[in-house]
Amino acid sequence: MNYLDWIVLALTLLFVVSYGIYRSREKHTVDSFLLGGQSMPWYNVTLSLMATQASAITFLSAPGQAYTDGMRFVQFYFGLPLAMVVLCITFVPKFNKLKVFTAYEFLEGRFDLRTRGLTAFLFLLQRGLSTGLSIYAPSLILSAILGWDITWTNIISGGIVMLYTIAGGSQAVSHTHLQQMGIITVGMVVAGVMVVKFLPDNVSFTDAIHVAGKMGKVNLIDFSFDLNSRYNVWSGLIGGFFLQLSYFGTDQSQVGRFLTGSSQGQSKLGLAMNGLLKIPMQFLILLVGVLVFAFYQFNNPPLFFDKTVVDKVKKTSYAAEYNVLEKQHQQIQDEKRPHVLSLAQALRADDENAIATSRGVLATLDDKVTKVRADANKVLTKASGSDVNDVNYIFLRFVIDYLPVGMVGLLIAVILLASMGSVAAAYNSLASCTVVDIYKRMIRKDSDDHDYVRASRWATFFWGIFCICVAQYAARLGSMIEAVNILGSLFYGVILGIFLVAFYFKKIGSRAVFWGSILGEIFVVISYMNDLTAFLWLNLIGCVLVIAFAWLIEMIWPQPPSNTVVVKST
C-alpha cells in the first residue's frame, strides 16, 4: 500500500478505538461492563446488532461468494424479518422482566442449573469457534499486505480488539459499533461506485448487471423445494427463520446487544430496524461481488487470487508447472473478452439469437477456466502441503490491485472495523456468559462488583487467546461466510429448542429437556457428518428434535412435580 493508504488506515482505526474507550471511561460496575448500563437508544441497538453480525467475513467473503456462486446467498436472510417480530413479541419482554445479564439465567429458574450450564456450554463452544473465524478474516488482509505469517496477523487482529474490550466492556463495544457501521457503509458504497467506474467506456452499470445475469450470477430467487440445495426461498424462510431466531434470541453476542437498550421499547425498535435493514445491506454487499465479477469479464483476473500463496509456489520446484497454467488461463481470458462484449451488445439490442450464441461460447470457455483453476489448485496444494481456497481473497485482491491511493486504506479499514465490531461483541458475550453463568453462579456467588468486573476482564483475555488459537486452523474451511453459518447451524437449533420448551411446554421438566437436548445435538452432528441435508435445515431439525425428545422422555420417564421449578412468565 502507498503511505497515504497507511495514514488513512491508521487514523481510521485510531479514531474508532479511542472514541470507544473515551465514551466508556467511567468506573465500571458489572452492569455497565456487561450491559452498558442498559442506556442505549434504539439506533445504537440496531447498529450494534448489525455490526455484531456483519463481521469482516461479511465484507471479505460475501463478495467472493457472489463472484463464485452468484447472489442466491441473500435468500439466507429471508427469515430474518419474521424472526425479529417473534423476538419482539416473546423474548424481549421475558428477558426484560427477569432483568437478566445473559439469556441462560432464565433457564435455571425454569429448569435447573444443569440445563443452564449445558446451554451456556453449547453457546461458549459455538461462539468461541466462530469468533476464531472472525479473527482469521482480517488476518488475511494483514498477511496479504505485509507478507507476514498468518500466525502473527491472527495475534494482532485478535489482540487489538481484546485491548479495548477489556478496557471498556459493553459500552466500548456499543459506542464503537456506531462509528464502525457509518464508515463501513460509506466504504462499501464507494467500492461499488469505483467498480462501475473501472468498467470499459462502452459498458454501463446496467450492461454489467445484464452480462453477470446471463452468466448465472444474479440468481436472487429460487422457489424450488430441495432439501439438498443450500440456498432457496424455502431454506431461507424456514431454516433461516429458525437460525435467526436462535441467533438473535439465544446467542449472548446478540442478546447482550439488545439488552443494552434503555427501555423495552428501544430494544424492540432496534430489533425491528435490524430486520428491515439487514437484507438490503446484504444485497448491496453481494451486488459489489457481482460487479467485481463483471469487471473481471472485461479485465484478466488472477488465476488464483491469494497472492501470498502464489508467490510461495513460484519459489518452489512447482513454479514452471504453475507458470504454464497461468499462460493458459490468460489465453482463455483473452479469448473470452470479445465474446463478453458481444453479449453486452446483444443484450442492449435485445437480439435473442446473438445472446444465445454468445452465452454458448462463454459457457464453453468458462468450463475451460474452471479446469485450469482446478489444476492450479492441485499444484498449489502440493506445493503448500495443505488445501488452498481463494474465495475469501477475491474482493481483497481487487481492492489492492485497482483502487486508487487512499481508497485502499479506507476499504482495508472497513474490513478491519467490521472484524473489530463482531469480535468485540463476541469477546464481551463470552465474558458475560463465563462470569454470570459459571463464575458468579458456581464459583464466587456472593462477591462484589469489583471482583466480577475483574473476572470479566480476565474472561475476555482467556477467550481472546482461545479464539486466536482457533483462527490458526481457519484456512482449511473454504468460504468463511458459509463456514461460520454451518458452525452456527450445528448448535443454534438445539439451543432454540431448549428455550421454546422453556417458554411454551410447561409440563416438560428439567431432566427431559436436558437429555432431549443432548440426543438432539447428537442427531444434528450425525446428520451434518453424513450430509443428509443442506445446513440451514439443521436449525429446524435440531429445534424440533429437542422438543420431540423432551416430550417423549417426559412421557416415558416423568419427573416428580416437586423437583420441577417453574418460572412465572408473562
C-alpha positions as CSV (number, residue, x, y, z in Angstrom):
1,M,0.0,0.0,0.0
2,N,1.0,3.6,-0.5
3,Y,2.0,5.7,2.5
4,L,-1.3,7.7,2.2
5,D,-3.2,4.4,2.5
6,W,-1.4,3.6,5.7
7,I,-2.2,7.1,7.1
8,V,-5.9,6.7,6.3
9,L,-5.9,3.2,7.7
10,A,-4.1,4.1,10.9
11,L,-6.2,7.3,11.6
12,T,-9.5,5.5,11.0
13,L,-8.6,2.7,13.4
14,L,-7.2,5.0,16.0
15,F,-10.3,7.2,15.9
16,V,-12.7,4.3,16.4
17,V,-10.8,2.6,19.2
18,S,-10.0,5.9,21.0
19,Y,-13.7,7.0,20.8
20,G,-14.9,3.7,22.2
21,I,-12.6,3.9,25.2
22,Y,-13.3,7.6,25.8
23,R,-17.1,7.1,25.8
24,S,-16.8,4.3,28.3
25,R,-14.0,5.7,30.6
26,E,-16.0,5.9,33.8
27,K,-15.6,3.5,36.6
28,H,-17.4,0.3,35.8
29,T,-20.0,-1.8,37.6
30,V,-20.8,-5.3,36.4
31,D,-24.0,-3.9,34.9
32,S,-22.2,-1.2,32.9
33,F,-19.4,-3.5,31.9
34,L,-21.6,-6.3,30.6
35,L,-24.8,-4.5,29.6
36,G,-23.6,-0.9,29.1
37,G,-25.8,0.2,31.9
38,Q,-28.9,-0.5,29.7
39,S,-28.7,3.1,28.5
40,M,-28.5,2.8,24.6
41,P,-31.1,4.3,22.3
42,W,-32.7,2.2,19.5
43,Y,-30.4,3.3,16.8
44,N,-27.4,2.2,18.9
45,V,-29.1,-1.1,19.4
46,T,-29.8,-1.5,15.6
47,L,-26.3,-0.6,14.5
48,S,-24.7,-2.7,17.3
49,L,-26.8,-5.7,16.2
50,M,-25.8,-5.2,12.6
51,A,-22.1,-4.6,13.4
52,T,-22.0,-7.7,15.5
53,Q,-23.5,-9.9,12.7
54,A,-21.7,-8.1,9.9
55,S,-18.1,-9.2,10.6
56,A,-15.1,-9.0,8.3
57,I,-16.3,-12.3,7.0
58,T,-19.4,-10.4,5.5
59,F,-17.3,-7.8,3.8
60,L,-14.4,-10.0,2.8
61,S,-16.1,-13.3,1.9
62,A,-19.6,-12.3,0.8
63,P,-18.4,-10.5,-2.4
64,G,-16.2,-13.6,-3.2
65,Q,-19.3,-15.8,-2.5
66,A,-21.3,-13.7,-5.1
67,Y,-18.3,-13.8,-7.5
68,T,-18.2,-17.6,-7.5
69,D,-21.8,-18.6,-6.7
70,G,-24.0,-15.6,-7.5
71,M,-26.4,-13.7,-5.3
72,R,-28.5,-16.7,-4.2
73,F,-26.9,-16.4,-0.7
74,V,-29.2,-13.4,0.0
75,Q,-32.1,-15.9,0.4
76,F,-30.3,-17.0,3.6
77,Y,-31.7,-13.8,5.3
78,F,-35.4,-14.1,4.2
79,G,-36.5,-15.5,7.6
80,L,-34.9,-12.6,9.4
81,P,-37.8,-10.1,9.5
82,L,-40.2,-12.7,10.8
83,A,-37.7,-13.8,13.4
84,M,-37.4,-10.1,14.6
85,V,-41.2,-10.0,15.0
86,V,-41.3,-13.1,17.1
87,L,-38.4,-11.9,19.2
88,C,-40.1,-8.6,19.9
89,I,-43.3,-10.3,21.0
90,T,-41.8,-13.1,23.1
91,F,-38.1,-13.0,24.0
92,V,-37.6,-9.3,24.7
93,P,-40.5,-8.9,27.3
94,K,-39.4,-12.1,29.1
95,F,-35.7,-11.1,29.3
96,N,-36.5,-7.5,30.4
97,K,-38.9,-8.6,33.0
98,L,-36.4,-11.0,34.5
99,K,-33.6,-8.4,34.5
100,V,-31.1,-11.0,33.3
101,F,-27.4,-10.4,32.3
102,T,-27.4,-13.5,30.0
103,A,-30.1,-15.4,28.2
104,Y,-29.2,-18.5,30.1
105,E,-30.1,-17.2,33.6
106,F,-33.7,-17.7,32.7
107,L,-33.2,-21.5,32.1
108,E,-32.1,-22.2,35.7
109,G,-35.3,-20.8,37.1
110,R,-37.4,-22.7,34.5
111,F,-35.4,-25.9,34.7
112,D,-32.2,-26.3,36.8
113,L,-28.6,-25.4,37.0
114,R,-27.6,-28.4,34.9
115,T,-29.7,-27.3,31.9
116,R,-28.4,-23.7,32.3
117,G,-24.8,-25.0,32.3
118,L,-25.4,-27.2,29.2
119,T,-26.9,-24.4,27.2
120,A,-24.2,-22.0,28.3
121,F,-21.5,-24.6,27.3
122,L,-23.1,-25.0,23.8
123,F,-23.1,-21.3,23.3
124,L,-19.5,-20.8,24.6
125,L,-18.2,-23.6,22.3
126,Q,-20.1,-22.4,19.2
127,R,-19.3,-18.7,19.7
128,G,-15.6,-19.3,20.6
129,L,-15.1,-21.3,17.4
130,S,-17.0,-18.8,15.3
131,T,-15.0,-15.9,16.7
132,G,-11.8,-17.6,15.6
133,L,-13.1,-17.4,12.0
134,S,-13.9,-13.7,12.5
135,I,-10.4,-13.1,13.7
136,Y,-8.9,-15.0,10.7
137,A,-10.7,-12.8,8.2
138,P,-8.8,-9.6,8.8
139,S,-5.7,-11.6,9.3
140,L,-5.9,-12.5,5.6
141,I,-5.7,-8.7,4.9
142,L,-2.7,-8.1,7.0
143,S,-1.0,-11.2,5.7
144,A,-1.7,-10.2,2.1
145,I,-0.5,-6.6,2.5
146,L,2.5,-7.1,4.8
147,G,3.6,-10.6,3.7
148,W,3.6,-11.7,7.4
149,D,3.0,-15.2,8.6
150,I,-0.7,-15.8,9.3
151,T,0.1,-16.7,13.0
152,W,1.3,-13.2,13.7
153,T,-1.5,-11.5,11.9
154,N,-4.0,-13.6,13.9
155,I,-2.4,-12.4,17.1
156,I,-2.5,-8.8,16.0
157,S,-6.1,-8.9,14.8
158,G,-7.4,-10.6,17.9
159,G,-5.2,-8.7,20.3
160,I,-6.1,-5.2,19.3
161,V,-9.8,-5.8,19.9
162,M,-9.1,-7.6,23.1
163,L,-7.4,-4.4,24.5
164,Y,-10.4,-2.0,24.1
165,T,-12.9,-4.7,25.1
166,I,-11.0,-5.4,28.3
167,A,-10.8,-1.6,28.9
168,G,-14.3,-0.5,28.1
169,G,-16.6,-3.6,28.2
170,S,-20.0,-3.4,26.6
171,Q,-20.1,0.4,26.4
172,A,-16.9,0.5,24.4
173,V,-18.4,-2.2,22.1
174,S,-21.7,-0.3,21.5
175,H,-20.1,3.1,21.0
176,T,-17.6,1.8,18.5
177,H,-20.3,-0.1,16.6
178,L,-22.0,3.3,15.8
179,Q,-18.8,4.7,14.2
180,Q,-17.9,1.4,12.5
181,M,-21.2,1.0,10.7
182,G,-21.0,4.5,9.4
183,I,-17.5,4.1,8.0
184,I,-18.4,0.6,6.7
185,T,-21.5,1.8,4.8
186,V,-19.6,4.7,3.2
187,G,-16.7,2.4,2.2
188,M,-18.8,-0.3,0.6
189,V,-20.9,2.3,-1.4
190,V,-17.7,3.9,-2.6
191,A,-16.3,0.4,-3.6
192,G,-19.4,-0.3,-5.7
193,V,-19.1,3.1,-7.4
194,M,-15.4,2.5,-8.2
195,V,-16.0,-0.9,-9.7
196,V,-18.6,0.6,-12.1
197,K,-16.2,3.4,-12.9
198,F,-13.5,0.9,-13.9
199,L,-15.7,-0.8,-16.5
200,P,-15.0,-0.1,-20.2
201,D,-16.3,3.2,-21.5
202,N,-18.9,1.4,-23.7
203,V,-20.2,-0.7,-20.8
204,S,-22.7,0.8,-18.3
205,F,-23.8,-0.4,-14.9
206,T,-26.9,-1.9,-16.5
207,D,-24.8,-3.7,-19.1
208,A,-22.6,-5.2,-16.4
209,I,-25.6,-6.5,-14.4
210,H,-27.2,-8.0,-17.5
211,V,-24.0,-9.7,-18.5
212,A,-23.5,-11.1,-15.0
213,G,-27.1,-12.2,-15.0
214,K,-26.8,-14.2,-18.3
215,M,-23.7,-15.8,-16.8
216,G,-25.6,-17.1,-13.8
217,K,-24.6,-14.6,-11.1
218,V,-27.9,-12.7,-10.5
219,N,-29.7,-15.8,-9.3
220,L,-31.6,-14.0,-6.5
221,I,-34.7,-16.1,-6.1
222,D,-35.1,-19.9,-6.3
223,F,-38.5,-21.3,-5.5
224,S,-37.6,-25.0,-6.0
225,F,-38.0,-27.1,-2.8
226,D,-34.8,-29.2,-2.5
227,L,-33.5,-30.2,0.9
228,N,-30.0,-30.6,-0.6
229,S,-30.0,-27.1,-2.0
230,R,-28.2,-24.7,0.3
231,Y,-30.0,-21.5,-0.7
232,N,-33.5,-21.2,-1.9
233,V,-36.6,-19.4,-0.7
234,W,-37.8,-22.2,1.5
235,S,-34.5,-22.9,3.2
236,G,-34.2,-19.2,3.8
237,L,-37.7,-18.7,5.1
238,I,-37.9,-21.8,7.2
239,G,-34.3,-22.9,8.0
240,G,-33.2,-19.2,8.1
241,F,-36.0,-18.2,10.4
242,F,-35.0,-20.8,13.0
243,L,-31.3,-19.9,12.6
244,Q,-32.0,-16.2,13.0
245,L,-34.5,-16.7,15.8
246,S,-31.9,-18.7,17.7
247,Y,-29.0,-16.4,16.8
248,F,-30.7,-13.2,17.9
249,G,-32.8,-14.7,20.7
250,T,-30.4,-17.1,22.4
251,D,-26.9,-16.2,21.3
252,Q,-25.5,-13.9,24.0
253,S,-23.5,-11.9,21.5
254,Q,-26.8,-10.7,20.1
255,V,-28.9,-10.8,23.3
256,G,-26.2,-8.7,25.0
257,R,-26.7,-6.1,22.3
258,F,-30.4,-5.6,22.6
259,L,-30.4,-5.9,26.4
260,T,-28.3,-2.6,26.3
261,G,-31.5,-0.8,25.2
262,S,-32.6,2.0,27.5
263,S,-36.1,0.5,27.6
264,Q,-38.1,-2.4,26.3
265,G,-39.5,-0.2,23.5
266,Q,-36.0,0.9,22.4
267,S,-34.8,-2.8,22.4
268,K,-37.8,-3.8,20.2
269,L,-37.4,-0.9,17.8
270,G,-33.7,-1.7,17.5
271,L,-34.5,-5.3,16.6
272,A,-37.3,-4.3,14.2
273,M,-35.0,-1.9,12.3
274,N,-32.3,-4.6,12.1
275,G,-34.8,-6.9,10.4
276,L,-35.7,-4.2,7.9
277,L,-32.1,-3.1,7.1
278,K,-30.2,-6.3,7.0
279,I,-31.5,-7.8,3.7
280,P,-30.9,-4.6,1.7
281,M,-27.4,-4.3,3.3
282,Q,-26.6,-7.9,2.4
283,F,-28.0,-7.4,-1.1
284,L,-25.7,-4.5,-1.7
285,I,-22.6,-6.3,-0.5
286,L,-23.4,-9.3,-2.8
287,L,-24.0,-6.8,-5.6
288,V,-20.5,-5.5,-5.2
289,G,-19.2,-9.0,-5.7
290,V,-21.3,-9.4,-8.8
291,L,-19.9,-6.1,-10.1
292,V,-16.4,-7.3,-9.4
293,F,-17.2,-10.5,-11.4
294,A,-18.5,-8.3,-14.3
295,F,-15.3,-6.2,-14.1
296,Y,-13.1,-9.3,-14.5
297,Q,-15.0,-10.3,-17.6
298,F,-13.5,-7.3,-19.3
299,N,-10.1,-7.5,-17.5
300,N,-7.9,-10.5,-16.8
301,P,-8.4,-11.9,-13.3
302,P,-5.6,-13.7,-11.5
303,L,-5.5,-17.5,-11.9
304,F,-5.5,-17.7,-8.1
305,F,-6.5,-14.6,-6.0
306,D,-4.3,-15.3,-2.9
307,K,-1.0,-13.6,-4.0
308,T,0.8,-14.8,-0.9
309,V,0.3,-18.5,-1.8
310,V,1.2,-17.8,-5.5
311,D,4.4,-16.0,-4.5
312,K,5.4,-19.0,-2.4
313,V,4.8,-21.6,-5.1
314,K,6.9,-19.6,-7.5
315,K,9.9,-20.2,-5.2
316,T,9.5,-24.0,-5.4
317,S,10.0,-26.7,-8.0
318,Y,6.4,-26.3,-9.0
319,A,6.9,-22.8,-10.4
320,A,7.3,-23.9,-14.0
321,E,4.1,-26.0,-13.9
322,Y,2.2,-23.1,-12.4
323,N,3.5,-20.6,-14.9
324,V,2.2,-22.8,-17.8
325,L,-1.2,-22.8,-16.2
326,E,-1.1,-19.0,-15.8
327,K,-0.4,-18.6,-19.5
328,Q,-3.3,-21.0,-20.4
329,H,-5.6,-19.0,-18.1
330,Q,-4.6,-15.7,-19.7
331,Q,-5.1,-17.1,-23.2
332,I,-8.6,-18.2,-22.3
333,Q,-9.5,-14.9,-20.8
334,D,-8.2,-13.1,-23.9
335,E,-10.4,-15.3,-26.0
336,K,-13.4,-14.6,-23.6
337,R,-13.3,-10.8,-23.7
338,P,-14.6,-10.2,-27.2
339,H,-17.5,-12.6,-26.6
340,V,-18.4,-10.8,-23.4
341,L,-18.5,-7.5,-25.3
342,S,-20.6,-9.2,-28.0
343,L,-23.0,-10.5,-25.2
344,A,-23.3,-6.9,-23.8
345,Q,-24.1,-5.5,-27.3
346,A,-26.6,-8.3,-28.0
347,L,-28.4,-7.7,-24.7
348,R,-28.5,-3.9,-25.5
349,A,-30.1,-4.7,-28.9
350,D,-32.3,-7.4,-27.4
351,D,-31.0,-9.9,-30.1
352,E,-32.0,-13.3,-28.7
353,N,-30.1,-15.3,-31.3
354,A,-26.9,-13.4,-30.7
355,I,-27.4,-13.7,-26.9
356,A,-27.8,-17.4,-27.1
357,T,-24.7,-17.7,-29.3
358,S,-22.5,-15.6,-27.0
359,R,-23.8,-17.5,-23.9
360,G,-22.9,-20.8,-25.5
361,V,-19.4,-19.8,-26.4
362,L,-18.8,-18.2,-22.9
363,A,-20.2,-21.4,-21.2
364,T,-17.6,-23.5,-23.0
365,L,-14.8,-21.0,-22.2
366,D,-15.9,-20.9,-18.5
367,D,-15.6,-24.7,-18.4
368,K,-12.0,-24.3,-19.6
369,V,-11.3,-21.7,-16.9
370,T,-12.8,-24.0,-14.2
371,K,-10.5,-26.8,-15.4
372,V,-7.4,-24.6,-15.4
373,R,-8.2,-23.2,-11.9
374,A,-8.8,-26.8,-10.6
375,D,-5.4,-27.8,-12.0
376,A,-3.8,-24.7,-10.4
377,N,-5.4,-25.6,-7.0
378,K,-3.8,-29.1,-7.2
379,V,-0.4,-27.6,-7.9
380,L,-0.7,-25.1,-5.1
381,T,-2.0,-27.8,-2.7
382,K,1.0,-30.0,-3.5
383,A,3.4,-27.0,-3.1
384,S,1.9,-25.8,0.2
385,G,1.2,-29.2,1.7
386,S,-2.4,-28.3,2.6
387,D,-5.7,-27.5,0.8
388,V,-6.0,-23.9,-0.6
389,N,-9.0,-21.8,-1.4
390,D,-9.1,-18.2,-2.7
391,V,-12.8,-17.2,-2.5
392,N,-12.1,-15.0,0.6
393,Y,-9.3,-13.1,-1.3
394,I,-11.3,-12.1,-4.4
395,F,-12.6,-8.8,-3.2
396,L,-9.4,-8.0,-1.3
397,R,-7.3,-8.6,-4.4
398,F,-9.4,-6.3,-6.4
399,V,-9.1,-3.6,-3.8
400,I,-5.4,-3.8,-3.6
401,D,-4.8,-4.1,-7.4
402,Y,-7.2,-1.4,-8.7
403,L,-8.5,1.1,-6.1
404,P,-6.7,4.5,-6.1
405,V,-4.4,5.7,-3.3
406,G,-6.3,6.5,-0.1
407,M,-9.3,4.3,-1.1
408,V,-7.3,1.1,-0.5
409,G,-6.6,2.3,3.1
410,L,-10.3,3.1,3.6
411,L,-11.5,-0.2,2.3
412,I,-9.0,-2.1,4.4
413,A,-10.1,-0.1,7.4
414,V,-13.7,-1.0,6.6
415,I,-13.0,-4.7,6.6
416,L,-10.8,-4.4,9.8
417,L,-13.5,-2.4,11.5
418,A,-16.2,-5.0,10.6
419,S,-14.0,-7.6,12.2
420,M,-13.4,-5.4,15.3
421,G,-17.1,-4.9,15.8
422,S,-18.1,-8.6,15.6
423,V,-15.1,-9.9,17.5
424,A,-15.5,-7.3,20.3
425,A,-19.2,-8.2,20.8
426,A,-18.2,-11.9,20.8
427,Y,-15.5,-11.3,23.4
428,N,-18.0,-9.4,25.5
429,S,-20.7,-12.1,25.2
430,L,-18.2,-14.9,26.0
431,A,-17.1,-13.0,29.1
432,S,-20.7,-12.3,30.2
433,C,-21.6,-15.9,29.9
434,T,-18.5,-17.1,31.6
435,V,-18.8,-14.7,34.6
436,V,-22.6,-14.7,35.1
437,D,-23.4,-18.4,34.2
438,I,-20.2,-20.0,35.6
439,Y,-18.0,-17.8,37.9
440,K,-20.8,-15.9,39.7
441,R,-23.2,-18.8,39.8
442,M,-20.9,-21.7,40.6
443,I,-17.6,-20.3,42.0
444,R,-18.0,-16.9,43.7
445,K,-21.7,-16.4,44.5
446,D,-21.5,-13.5,46.9
447,S,-18.6,-11.4,45.7
448,D,-18.7,-7.7,45.0
449,D,-18.9,-5.7,41.7
450,H,-15.2,-5.0,41.7
451,D,-14.4,-8.8,41.7
452,Y,-16.9,-9.5,38.9
453,V,-15.6,-6.7,36.7
454,R,-12.1,-8.0,37.2
455,A,-13.2,-11.6,36.4
456,S,-15.0,-10.2,33.3
457,R,-11.7,-8.7,32.1
458,W,-9.8,-12.0,32.8
459,A,-12.5,-13.9,31.0
460,T,-12.2,-11.6,28.0
461,F,-8.5,-12.2,28.0
462,F,-8.9,-16.0,28.2
463,W,-11.4,-16.1,25.3
464,G,-9.3,-13.8,23.3
465,I,-6.4,-16.3,23.5
466,F,-8.7,-19.2,22.7
467,C,-10.2,-17.5,19.7
468,I,-6.8,-16.6,18.4
469,C,-5.7,-20.2,18.6
470,V,-8.8,-21.3,16.7
471,A,-8.0,-18.8,14.0
472,Q,-4.8,-20.7,13.2
473,Y,-6.9,-23.6,11.7
474,A,-9.5,-21.5,9.8
475,A,-7.6,-21.6,6.5
476,R,-8.9,-25.1,5.9
477,L,-12.6,-24.3,5.9
478,G,-13.1,-22.7,2.5
479,S,-15.6,-19.8,2.2
480,M,-15.8,-18.3,5.7
481,I,-19.2,-16.8,5.3
482,E,-20.5,-20.4,4.7
483,A,-18.3,-21.9,7.3
484,V,-19.4,-19.6,10.1
485,N,-23.1,-20.2,9.3
486,I,-22.6,-24.0,9.1
487,L,-20.9,-23.9,12.5
488,G,-23.8,-22.0,14.0
489,S,-26.4,-24.3,12.4
490,L,-24.8,-27.2,14.3
491,F,-25.8,-25.6,17.7
492,Y,-28.5,-23.0,17.2
493,G,-31.4,-25.3,16.5
494,V,-30.8,-27.3,19.7
495,I,-30.3,-24.1,21.8
496,L,-33.5,-22.6,20.4
497,G,-35.4,-25.9,21.1
498,I,-34.4,-25.6,24.8
499,F,-35.8,-22.1,25.0
500,L,-39.0,-22.9,23.2
501,V,-39.6,-25.8,25.6
502,A,-39.0,-23.3,28.5
503,F,-41.4,-20.8,27.1
504,Y,-44.3,-22.9,25.8
505,F,-44.1,-26.5,27.2
506,K,-44.7,-26.0,30.9
507,K,-45.2,-29.7,31.7
508,I,-41.8,-30.7,30.5
509,G,-39.3,-30.8,33.3
510,S,-35.5,-30.3,33.6
511,R,-34.5,-33.9,33.2
512,A,-36.4,-34.4,30.0
513,V,-35.1,-31.3,28.3
514,F,-31.5,-32.0,29.4
515,W,-31.4,-35.4,27.8
516,G,-33.6,-34.4,24.9
517,S,-31.1,-31.6,24.0
518,I,-28.1,-34.0,24.2
519,L,-29.9,-36.5,21.9
520,G,-30.9,-33.7,19.6
521,E,-27.3,-32.4,19.3
522,I,-26.0,-35.9,18.6
523,F,-28.6,-36.3,15.8
524,V,-27.7,-32.9,14.3
525,V,-24.0,-33.7,14.2
526,I,-24.6,-37.1,12.7
527,S,-26.9,-35.5,10.0
528,Y,-24.2,-33.0,9.1
529,M,-21.4,-35.5,9.0
530,N,-23.4,-37.8,6.7
531,D,-24.5,-34.8,4.6
532,L,-28.2,-35.8,4.9
533,T,-29.5,-32.3,4.2
534,A,-28.3,-28.7,3.5
535,F,-27.0,-27.0,6.6
536,L,-29.8,-24.4,7.0
537,W,-32.4,-27.2,7.6
538,L,-30.3,-28.4,10.6
539,N,-31.7,-25.4,12.6
540,L,-35.2,-26.7,12.1
541,I,-34.2,-30.3,12.7
542,G,-32.3,-29.5,15.9
543,C,-35.2,-27.4,17.3
544,V,-37.9,-30.0,16.5
545,L,-35.8,-32.9,17.8
546,V,-35.2,-31.3,21.2
547,I,-38.9,-30.6,21.7
548,A,-39.9,-34.1,20.5
549,F,-37.2,-36.0,22.5
550,A,-38.0,-33.9,25.6
551,W,-41.7,-34.6,25.3
552,L,-41.2,-38.4,24.8
553,I,-38.8,-38.6,27.8
554,E,-41.2,-36.7,30.0
555,M,-44.0,-39.1,28.9
556,I,-41.9,-42.3,29.5
557,W,-39.8,-41.1,32.5
558,P,-41.8,-38.3,34.2
559,Q,-40.1,-36.1,36.6
560,P,-41.7,-35.7,40.1
561,P,-43.6,-32.3,40.3
562,S,-41.7,-31.4,43.4
563,N,-38.4,-31.4,41.5
564,T,-39.6,-29.1,38.7
565,V,-39.1,-25.4,39.2
566,V,-41.3,-23.2,37.0
567,V,-40.8,-19.5,36.5
568,K,-43.9,-17.4,36.4
569,S,-43.9,-15.8,32.9
570,T,-45.9,-13.1,31.2
